[in-house]
Amino acid sequence: MSDNKILIAYFSHSGHTMAVAEKIQSVVGGDLFEIEPVNPYKGDYNKLVEQGKYEKQHNIFPELKDDGDVSDYDTIYVGTPVWWYTMAPPVKTFLANNNFAGKTIKPFCTHGGGGASETYTDMQKLAPDATVSEGFTSYEDTATLDDIKAWA
């Protein structure tokens, strides 16, 4: 492995998590990877809320366009919106389909008012062989570069 190679992997439905991911990249460098489900989330807000709730209740791991490859990276920033008190289902798939043994995950999330909830502890459960560091939580995409520098 190279010297602390960094990946910033994120799923973003509304653009908030992507905006934070791009800010993180501007601070720490590294490669960006967008986690994208094969079947994108469509419809109005209420339909999306119901779909997210259903996927959480039934522990669904949606198929991704590309599972990504974390093998060349030492530190992986993993970003997600908070859906139903945890990470969005595509992020669950990304974590489950990659080997994080010996790697450091630096989680971050965006939310609309409910905070991180169980997001970070759920990430640790899906990547038990990784070191999951303290997460960074942003209301929508209000994180500043100074906030990110202090955390990253």
Disulfide bonds with the S-S distance in Angstrom:
none
